[in-house]
Amino acid sequence: MNFPDFRTAFANTIAAEGQRSFFSSGNRLYIRDKENHAMAAGFSKA
């Protein structure tokens, strides 16, 4: 599966958990935890 599909699936998983949210910036995907700390998820487009 390509990157956009993976990102969507990943985001849906996070949203389903209801504990974290995600946002994308350029080629990187970030995750926010309950404390709203942004963490790079380490995903990038090839």
PyMOL commands that place a pseudoatom at each C-alpha (Angstrom):
pseudoatom trace, name=CA, resn=MET, resi=1, chain=A, elem=C, hetatm=0, pos=[0.000, 0.000, 0.000]
pseudoatom trace, name=CA, resn=ASN, resi=2, chain=A, elem=C, hetatm=0, pos=[1.243, 3.493, -0.683]
pseudoatom trace, name=CA, resn=PHE, resi=3, chain=A, elem=C, hetatm=0, pos=[2.138, 6.155, 1.853]
pseudoatom trace, name=CA, resn=PRO, resi=4, chain=A, elem=C, hetatm=0, pos=[-1.164, 8.105, 1.855]
pseudoatom trace, name=CA, resn=ASP, resi=5, chain=A, elem=C, hetatm=0, pos=[-3.138, 4.908, 2.443]
pseudoatom trace, name=CA, resn=PHE, resi=6, chain=A, elem=C, hetatm=0, pos=[-0.817, 3.879, 5.238]
pseudoatom trace, name=CA, resn=ARG, resi=7, chain=A, elem=C, hetatm=0, pos=[-1.046, 7.315, 6.833]
pseudoatom trace, name=CA, resn=THR, resi=8, chain=A, elem=C, hetatm=0, pos=[-4.828, 7.200, 6.691]
pseudoatom trace, name=CA, resn=ALA, resi=9, chain=A, elem=C, hetatm=0, pos=[-4.960, 3.739, 8.233]
pseudoatom trace, name=CA, resn=PHE, resi=10, chain=A, elem=C, hetatm=0, pos=[-2.529, 4.784, 10.921]
pseudoatom trace, name=CA, resn=ALA, resi=11, chain=A, elem=C, hetatm=0, pos=[-4.489, 7.934, 11.684]
pseudoatom trace, name=CA, resn=ASN, resi=12, chain=A, elem=C, hetatm=0, pos=[-7.720, 5.956, 11.876]
pseudoatom trace, name=CA, resn=THR, resi=13, chain=A, elem=C, hetatm=0, pos=[-6.125, 3.596, 14.360]
pseudoatom trace, name=CA, resn=ILE, resi=14, chain=A, elem=C, hetatm=0, pos=[-4.989, 6.478, 16.534]
pseudoatom trace, name=CA, resn=ALA, resi=15, chain=A, elem=C, hetatm=0, pos=[-8.403, 8.132, 16.323]
pseudoatom trace, name=CA, resn=ALA, resi=16, chain=A, elem=C, hetatm=0, pos=[-10.079, 4.865, 17.295]
pseudoatom trace, name=CA, resn=GLU, resi=17, chain=A, elem=C, hetatm=0, pos=[-7.965, 4.727, 20.424]
pseudoatom trace, name=CA, resn=GLY, resi=18, chain=A, elem=C, hetatm=0, pos=[-9.258, 8.159, 21.344]
pseudoatom trace, name=CA, resn=GLN, resi=19, chain=A, elem=C, hetatm=0, pos=[-6.057, 8.948, 23.230]
pseudoatom trace, name=CA, resn=ARG, resi=20, chain=A, elem=C, hetatm=0, pos=[-3.875, 10.512, 20.582]
pseudoatom trace, name=CA, resn=SER, resi=21, chain=A, elem=C, hetatm=0, pos=[-4.221, 12.699, 17.549]
pseudoatom trace, name=CA, resn=PHE, resi=22, chain=A, elem=C, hetatm=0, pos=[-2.054, 13.120, 14.520]
pseudoatom trace, name=CA, resn=PHE, resi=23, chain=A, elem=C, hetatm=0, pos=[-1.072, 15.902, 12.200]
pseudoatom trace, name=CA, resn=SER, resi=24, chain=A, elem=C, hetatm=0, pos=[1.170, 15.971, 9.179]
pseudoatom trace, name=CA, resn=SER, resi=25, chain=A, elem=C, hetatm=0, pos=[3.804, 18.531, 8.304]
pseudoatom trace, name=CA, resn=GLY, resi=26, chain=A, elem=C, hetatm=0, pos=[5.491, 18.213, 4.946]
pseudoatom trace, name=CA, resn=ASN, resi=27, chain=A, elem=C, hetatm=0, pos=[6.609, 14.602, 4.588]
pseudoatom trace, name=CA, resn=ARG, resi=28, chain=A, elem=C, hetatm=0, pos=[6.480, 13.843, 8.302]
pseudoatom trace, name=CA, resn=LEU, resi=29, chain=A, elem=C, hetatm=0, pos=[3.655, 12.513, 10.424]
pseudoatom trace, name=CA, resn=TYR, resi=30, chain=A, elem=C, hetatm=0, pos=[3.445, 13.671, 14.022]
pseudoatom trace, name=CA, resn=ILE, resi=31, chain=A, elem=C, hetatm=0, pos=[1.519, 12.256, 16.946]
pseudoatom trace, name=CA, resn=ARG, resi=32, chain=A, elem=C, hetatm=0, pos=[0.163, 14.185, 19.907]
pseudoatom trace, name=CA, resn=ASP, resi=33, chain=A, elem=C, hetatm=0, pos=[-0.402, 12.423, 23.192]
pseudoatom trace, name=CA, resn=LYS, resi=34, chain=A, elem=C, hetatm=0, pos=[-2.820, 13.391, 25.952]
pseudoatom trace, name=CA, resn=GLU, resi=35, chain=A, elem=C, hetatm=0, pos=[-0.360, 15.979, 27.241]
pseudoatom trace, name=CA, resn=ASN, resi=36, chain=A, elem=C, hetatm=0, pos=[-0.295, 17.474, 23.739]
pseudoatom trace, name=CA, resn=HIS, resi=37, chain=A, elem=C, hetatm=0, pos=[3.391, 16.780, 23.274]
pseudoatom trace, name=CA, resn=ALA, resi=38, chain=A, elem=C, hetatm=0, pos=[4.260, 16.491, 19.610]
pseudoatom trace, name=CA, resn=MET, resi=39, chain=A, elem=C, hetatm=0, pos=[6.396, 13.525, 18.658]
pseudoatom trace, name=CA, resn=ALA, resi=40, chain=A, elem=C, hetatm=0, pos=[7.730, 12.665, 15.222]
pseudoatom trace, name=CA, resn=ALA, resi=41, chain=A, elem=C, hetatm=0, pos=[6.392, 9.292, 14.238]
pseudoatom trace, name=CA, resn=GLY, resi=42, chain=A, elem=C, hetatm=0, pos=[9.340, 8.675, 11.960]
pseudoatom trace, name=CA, resn=PHE, resi=43, chain=A, elem=C, hetatm=0, pos=[7.362, 8.141, 8.775]
pseudoatom trace, name=CA, resn=SER, resi=44, chain=A, elem=C, hetatm=0, pos=[8.462, 9.906, 5.632]
pseudoatom trace, name=CA, resn=LYS, resi=45, chain=A, elem=C, hetatm=0, pos=[7.826, 9.634, 1.917]
pseudoatom trace, name=CA, resn=ALA, resi=46, chain=A, elem=C, hetatm=0, pos=[10.484, 7.803, -0.034]
for i in range(1, 46): cmd.bond("trace and resi %d" % i, "trace and resi %d" % (i + 1))
show_as sticks, trace
zoom trace
